[in-house]
Amino acid sequence: MAEGYCVKDKKMVEIKNPAKIIMKNGKPATQGLCPVCGGKVTRIGG
């Protein structure tokens, strides 16, 4: 599973419901939800 940094919790978390996205600048990223607080978590670079 993908991991990302949750800014609200200030720690690395496993991304819930990860989805591959393309950012405005054309770079790939993985975006999903934090399982702890429910906030948005994005990991740049797939």
N, CA, C and O atoms as a GROMACS GRO file, in nm:
protein
  184
    1MET      N    1   0.084  -0.119   0.000
    1MET     CA    2   0.000   0.000   0.000
    1MET      C    3   0.088   0.125   0.000
    1MET      O    4   0.205   0.121   0.040
    2ALA      N    5   0.030   0.234  -0.045
    2ALA     CA    6   0.102   0.361  -0.053
    2ALA      C    7   0.099   0.432   0.083
    2ALA      O    8   0.000   0.424   0.156
    3GLU      N    9   0.207   0.500   0.114
    3GLU     CA   10   0.215   0.579   0.236
    3GLU      C   11   0.237   0.724   0.199
    3GLU      O   12   0.303   0.755   0.100
    4GLY      N   13   0.183   0.813   0.280
    4GLY     CA   14   0.201   0.956   0.260
    4GLY      C   15   0.206   1.026   0.394
    4GLY      O   16   0.175   0.967   0.497
    5TYR      N   17   0.246   1.153   0.392
    5TYR     CA   18   0.258   1.231   0.514
    5TYR      C   19   0.130   1.308   0.539
    5TYR      O   20   0.086   1.386   0.454
    6CYS      N   21   0.070   1.287   0.654
    6CYS     CA   22  -0.050   1.361   0.692
    6CYS      C   23  -0.006   1.486   0.768
    6CYS      O   24   0.058   1.478   0.872
    7VAL      N   25  -0.041   1.603   0.713
    7VAL     CA   26   0.000   1.730   0.772
    7VAL      C   27  -0.071   1.753   0.906
    7VAL      O   28  -0.012   1.809   0.999
    8LYS      N   29  -0.196   1.712   0.917
    8LYS     CA   30  -0.271   1.733   1.041
    8LYS      C   31  -0.214   1.648   1.155
    8LYS      O   32  -0.198   1.697   1.267
    9ASP      N   33  -0.184   1.519   1.126
    9ASP     CA   34  -0.133   1.428   1.228
    9ASP      C   35   0.018   1.436   1.245
    9ASP      O   36   0.072   1.386   1.344
   10LYS      N   37   0.088   1.499   1.149
   10LYS     CA   38   0.233   1.514   1.151
   10LYS      C   39   0.305   1.379   1.158
   10LYS      O   40   0.399   1.362   1.235
   11LYS      N   41   0.258   1.283   1.076
   11LYS     CA   42   0.324   1.153   1.070
   11LYS      C   43   0.291   1.083   0.939
   11LYS      O   44   0.196   1.120   0.869
   12MET      N   45   0.369   0.981   0.907
   12MET     CA   46   0.344   0.901   0.787
   12MET      C   47   0.228   0.805   0.815
   12MET      O   48   0.223   0.740   0.920
   13VAL      N   49   0.135   0.798   0.720
   13VAL     CA   50   0.019   0.710   0.734
   13VAL      C   51  -0.001   0.632   0.605
   13VAL      O   52   0.045   0.674   0.499
   14GLU      N   53  -0.069   0.521   0.615
   14GLU     CA   54  -0.105   0.443   0.496
   14GLU      C   55  -0.226   0.510   0.431
   14GLU      O   56  -0.326   0.537   0.497
   15ILE      N   57  -0.216   0.536   0.301
   15ILE     CA   58  -0.323   0.608   0.231
   15ILE      C   59  -0.443   0.518   0.211
   15ILE      O   60  -0.432   0.408   0.157
   16LYS      N   61  -0.559   0.566   0.256
   16LYS     CA   62  -0.685   0.493   0.242
   16LYS      C   63  -0.750   0.532   0.109
   16LYS      O   64  -0.754   0.651   0.076
   17ASN      N   65  -0.798   0.436   0.033
   17ASN     CA   66  -0.858   0.458  -0.099
   17ASN      C   67  -0.764   0.533  -0.194
   17ASN      O   68  -0.801   0.638  -0.247
   18PRO      N   69  -0.640   0.481  -0.215
   18PRO     CA   70  -0.546   0.552  -0.302
   18PRO      C   71  -0.592   0.553  -0.447
   18PRO      O   72  -0.648   0.455  -0.497
   19ALA      N   73  -0.568   0.664  -0.514
   19ALA     CA   74  -0.601   0.680  -0.656
   19ALA      C   75  -0.487   0.753  -0.724
   19ALA      O   76  -0.434   0.850  -0.671
   20LYS      N   77  -0.449   0.706  -0.844
   20LYS     CA   78  -0.344   0.772  -0.922
   20LYS      C   79  -0.404   0.895  -0.988
   20LYS      O   80  -0.511   0.889  -1.048
   21ILE      N   81  -0.334   1.008  -0.976
   21ILE     CA   82  -0.380   1.132  -1.038
   21ILE      C   83  -0.263   1.196  -1.112
   21ILE      O   84  -0.148   1.158  -1.093
   22ILE      N   85  -0.294   1.294  -1.198
   22ILE     CA   86  -0.193   1.376  -1.264
   22ILE      C   87  -0.214   1.519  -1.215
   22ILE      O   88  -0.324   1.574  -1.227
   23MET      N   89  -0.108   1.578  -1.159
   23MET     CA   90  -0.119   1.714  -1.108
   23MET      C   91  -0.120   1.816  -1.222
   23MET      O   92  -0.095   1.779  -1.337
   24LYS      N   93  -0.148   1.942  -1.191
   24LYS     CA   94  -0.155   2.047  -1.291
   24LYS      C   95  -0.026   2.061  -1.371
   24LYS      O   96  -0.029   2.094  -1.489
   25ASN      N   97   0.088   2.035  -1.306
   25ASN     CA   98   0.216   2.049  -1.374
   25ASN      C   99   0.254   1.924  -1.453
   25ASN      O  100   0.363   1.918  -1.510
   26GLY      N  101   0.166   1.823  -1.458
   26GLY     CA  102   0.188   1.703  -1.537
   26GLY      C  103   0.256   1.589  -1.464
   26GLY      O  104   0.273   1.482  -1.522
   27LYS      N  105   0.294   1.608  -1.338
   27LYS     CA  106   0.360   1.502  -1.262
   27LYS      C  107   0.257   1.406  -1.202
   27LYS      O  108   0.148   1.448  -1.164
   28PRO      N  109   0.292   1.277  -1.195
   28PRO     CA  110   0.201   1.180  -1.135
   28PRO      C  111   0.203   1.189  -0.981
   28PRO      O  112   0.303   1.229  -0.922
   29ALA      N  113   0.093   1.151  -0.920
   29ALA     CA  114   0.083   1.151  -0.774
   29ALA      C  115  -0.022   1.049  -0.732
   29ALA      O  116  -0.103   1.004  -0.813
   30THR      N  117  -0.020   1.013  -0.604
   30THR     CA  118  -0.120   0.925  -0.545
   30THR      C  119  -0.194   1.006  -0.440
   30THR      O  120  -0.132   1.069  -0.355
   31GLN      N  121  -0.326   1.003  -0.446
   31GLN     CA  122  -0.406   1.083  -0.353
   31GLN      C  123  -0.512   0.995  -0.288
   31GLN      O  124  -0.570   0.907  -0.352
   32GLY      N  125  -0.536   1.019  -0.160
   32GLY     CA  126  -0.637   0.944  -0.087
   32GLY      C  127  -0.668   1.011   0.045
   32GLY      O  128  -0.648   1.131   0.062
   33LEU      N  129  -0.716   0.931   0.140
   33LEU     CA  130  -0.756   0.984   0.270
   33LEU      C  131  -0.668   0.928   0.381
   33LEU      O  132  -0.616   0.817   0.371
   34CYS      N  133  -0.654   1.007   0.487
   34CYS     CA  134  -0.584   0.963   0.608
   34CYS      C  135  -0.680   0.875   0.689
   34CYS      O  136  -0.793   0.917   0.715
   35PRO      N  137  -0.637   0.755   0.729
   35PRO     CA  138  -0.726   0.669   0.807
   35PRO      C  139  -0.750   0.718   0.950
   35PRO      O  140  -0.845   0.674   1.015
   36VAL      N  141  -0.666   0.809   1.000
   36VAL     CA  142  -0.678   0.858   1.136
   36VAL      C  143  -0.775   0.977   1.144
   36VAL      O  144  -0.870   0.974   1.222
   37CYS      N  145  -0.749   1.082   1.063
   37CYS     CA  146  -0.829   1.205   1.074
   37CYS      C  147  -0.925   1.225   0.957
   37CYS      O  148  -1.015   1.308   0.967
   38GLY      N  149  -0.909   1.151   0.849
   38GLY     CA  150  -0.996   1.165   0.734
   38GLY      C  151  -0.959   1.277   0.639
   38GLY      O  152  -1.032   1.306   0.544
   39GLY      N  153  -0.844   1.340   0.662
   39GLY     CA  154  -0.797   1.448   0.575
   39GLY      C  155  -0.737   1.394   0.446
   39GLY      O  156  -0.709   1.275   0.435
   40LYS      N  157  -0.718   1.483   0.350
   40LYS     CA  158  -0.661   1.445   0.221
   40LYS      C  159  -0.510   1.428   0.234
   40LYS      O  160  -0.441   1.512   0.292
   41VAL      N  161  -0.458   1.316   0.178
   41VAL     CA  162  -0.314   1.288   0.178
   41VAL      C  163  -0.270   1.269   0.034
   41VAL      O  164  -0.332   1.193  -0.040
   42THR      N  165  -0.162   1.339  -0.007
   42THR     CA  166  -0.111   1.328  -0.143
   42THR      C  167   0.036   1.292  -0.136
   42THR      O  168   0.113   1.350  -0.060
   43ARG      N  169   0.075   1.193  -0.218
   43ARG     CA  170   0.216   1.155  -0.230
   43ARG      C  171   0.257   1.182  -0.374
   43ARG      O  172   0.203   1.123  -0.467
   44ILE      N  173   0.354   1.270  -0.392
   44ILE     CA  174   0.401   1.308  -0.524
   44ILE      C  175   0.494   1.201  -0.578
   44ILE      O  176   0.577   1.146  -0.504
   45GLY      N  177   0.480   1.170  -0.706
   45GLY     CA  178   0.569   1.074  -0.770
   45GLY      C  179   0.510   0.936  -0.782
   45GLY      O  180   0.583   0.839  -0.802
   46GLY      N  181   0.381   0.925  -0.771
   46GLY     CA  182   0.317   0.796  -0.792
   46GLY      C  183   0.304   0.724  -0.668
   46GLY      O  184   0.251   0.613  -0.667
   0.00000   0.00000   0.00000
